[in-house]
């Protein structure tokens, strides 16, 4: 009895120590974000950036955020990023689900070789692909359009790999039963496996959304027209033009630029956790 009580006390103390350590690391990780939001609400930061950094503004005011939301170029860049991100996320997730299902459940010649080629694309960073992609889109006359930002994600090695790994966990008996009922491959995918793919689809939506929304280098190369600039390009141009002279406005703009990602993650985080939990389930 005494031994059991001592074990419970040790377990309780251990849980509290873990909680305190994780809380400290959580605060450290959140400190830059909190400081960014705080500076955005600090009107005096437009005169000089506060040093040393402080988490509570000297003069709390929504002035900077009011200016940011009244900015026409920001609104246009939001629209541009929205068009690019929604289109690329939809096409990328759909194509990756189809490809992942084919590599997992399909039976065709060269499947392993094709999948190895897809995996090899994960080892090639974006920088070596810039010139070939630029040349390709230049020859077909799609520069200074949104298509170069949307089409490349149709074949995304990471998303296809995630989909294949997820579908590998689902039992083949589901497919066999549907085949006995006379269902074709597309009907099996859309009626049987796709309804079960909600968790991995939510995970891919978040990943693809972050990649597309935060993409800076590739849009900088293919978009010369300021009217087509996405949020990262506008934020970079605003920062270069004003530097630290308008620190409060810059931080307010940076805060507003990441709001869609934060909101999306808050809505889909339970599906992400579910997909991680299901990754250990093995199909028969």
SVG drawing of the C-alpha trace seen along z (x, -y; Angstrom):
<svg xmlns="http://www.w3.org/2000/svg" viewBox="-22 -59 43 70">
<polyline fill="none" stroke="black" stroke-width="0.4" points="0.0,0.0 2.8,-2.4 4.7,-1.4 1.7,-2.2 1.2,-5.6 4.9,-6.5 4.7,-5.5 1.7,-7.7 3.5,-10.7 6.5,-10.1 4.3,-10.0 2.5,-13.2 5.8,-15.0 7.2,-13.8 4.1,-15.0 4.4,-18.5 8.1,-18.6 7.3,-17.8 4.5,-20.3 6.8,-23.1 9.6,-22.3 7.2,-22.2 5.6,-25.4 8.9,-27.1 9.8,-26.0 6.4,-26.9 6.8,-30.5 10.2,-30.8 8.9,-29.6 5.9,-32.0 7.9,-35.0 8.9,-36.3 5.3,-36.0 4.0,-37.8 6.6,-40.5 5.6,-41.0 2.0,-41.4 2.9,-43.8 5.0,-46.0 2.1,-46.2 0.0,-47.7 2.8,-50.1 2.3,-53.4 5.6,-54.8 7.4,-51.9 6.9,-53.9 9.4,-56.5 11.9,-54.1 11.9,-50.4 11.7,-49.6 15.0,-48.4 15.4,-46.3 12.3,-44.5 9.2,-44.7 6.1,-42.6 3.8,-45.3 3.5,-48.4 4.3,-51.8 1.3,-53.3 -1.3,-50.7 -3.2,-51.7 -4.9,-50.0 -3.5,-52.8 -1.0,-50.5 -3.6,-47.8 -6.1,-50.4 -3.5,-51.7 -2.7,-48.2 -6.3,-47.3 -6.9,-50.5 -4.0,-49.8 -5.2,-49.0 -2.0,-47.1 -2.3,-44.8 -5.9,-43.9 -4.9,-43.2 -2.0,-41.0 -4.4,-39.1 -6.6,-38.5 -3.7,-37.4 -2.4,-35.0 -5.9,-33.7 -6.3,-32.9 -2.9,-31.2 -3.2,-29.3 -6.7,-28.0 -6.1,-26.8 -2.8,-25.2 -4.0,-23.6 -7.1,-22.1 -5.2,-20.8 -2.2,-19.6 -4.3,-17.7 -6.6,-16.1 -3.7,-15.0 -1.7,-13.7 -4.7,-11.7 -5.1,-10.1 -1.4,-9.4 -1.0,-8.1 -4.0,-5.7 -2.5,-4.5 0.9,-3.8 -0.6,-2.2 -3.4,0.0 -2.9,0.0 -1.2,2.8 0.6,1.8 4.1,2.2 6.8,-0.1 5.0,-1.2 8.0,-0.8 10.3,-2.6 7.8,-5.5 7.5,-5.8 11.3,-5.9 11.4,-8.7 8.8,-10.6 10.8,-10.1 13.9,-11.3 12.3,-14.7 12.3,-15.2 16.1,-15.4 16.1,-18.2 15.8,-21.7 13.9,-24.5 17.0,-26.5 18.3,-24.1 14.8,-24.0 14.3,-27.7 16.0,-28.1 14.4,-25.1 10.9,-26.1 11.4,-29.7 12.5,-28.7 9.5,-26.4 6.9,-28.9 8.6,-31.6 8.4,-29.5 4.7,-28.8 4.1,-32.5 2.8,-32.1 5.2,-34.5 3.5,-37.3 0.5,-35.1 -0.6,-32.9 -0.1,-29.6 3.6,-29.2 2.6,-29.4 -0.2,-26.9 0.9,-24.1 4.2,-22.9 2.4,-21.7 0.4,-19.2 3.3,-16.8 4.5,-17.1 6.7,-14.3 6.1,-14.9 2.3,-15.0 2.2,-11.9 4.4,-10.1 2.2,-11.0 -0.9,-9.8 0.7,-6.5 1.8,-5.9 -1.8,-6.7 -3.5,-4.4 -1.0,-1.6 -2.5,-1.6 -6.0,-0.9 -7.0,2.7 -7.0,4.1 -10.1,6.1 -12.2,2.9 -11.0,2.7 -11.5,6.4 -15.1,6.3 -15.9,3.3 -14.5,5.1 -16.7,8.1 -19.7,5.7 -18.6,4.6 -17.1,1.2 -14.4,-0.2 -11.2,-1.9 -12.5,-5.4 -15.7,-4.4 -13.7,-2.4 -11.5,-5.5 -14.3,-8.1 -16.8,-5.9 -14.6,-3.7 -11.2,-5.2 -11.7,-9.0 -14.2,-9.2 -11.6,-7.6 -8.9,-10.1 -10.1,-13.1 -7.3,-13.3 -4.5,-13.0 -6.3,-15.4 -6.5,-18.0 -2.8,-17.6 -2.0,-18.0 -4.2,-21.1 -2.3,-22.7 1.1,-21.8 0.2,-22.9 -1.4,-26.1 1.7,-27.1 4.0,-26.3 2.0,-28.3 1.1,-31.2 4.7,-31.7 6.4,-31.1 8.7,-34.0 11.5,-33.1 9.5,-31.5 6.9,-34.3 9.7,-36.9 11.2,-35.3 8.1,-34.9 6.0,-38.0 7.3,-41.4 3.9,-43.1 3.2,-44.7 -0.5,-44.2 0.1,-40.4 2.3,-40.4 1.4,-38.0 1.5,-38.8 5.2,-37.8 6.3,-39.9 4.3,-42.9 5.6,-42.5 9.2,-42.3 8.8,-45.4 7.2,-47.3 10.0,-46.4 12.8,-47.3 11.2,-50.7 10.6,-51.6 13.0,-49.5 12.8,-50.3 11.4,-53.7 7.9,-52.3 8.5,-49.3 5.0,-49.3 3.4,-49.2 5.8,-46.5 5.1,-44.3 1.3,-44.8 1.6,-43.9 3.6,-40.8 1.0,-39.8 -1.9,-40.2 0.0,-38.2 0.1,-35.0 -3.4,-35.2 -4.9,-32.9 -2.3,-30.1 -3.1,-30.4 -6.9,-30.3 -6.6,-27.4 -4.5,-25.4 -6.9,-26.1 -9.8,-24.7 -7.9,-21.6 -5.5,-20.7 -7.8,-17.9 -7.6,-16.2 -3.8,-16.5 -3.6,-14.8 -6.0,-12.1 -3.8,-11.4 -0.8,-11.1 -2.6,-8.7 -3.8,-6.6 -0.3,-6.3 0.4,-3.4 -2.7,-1.4 -1.9,1.5 -4.4,2.9 -5.0,6.6"/>
</svg>
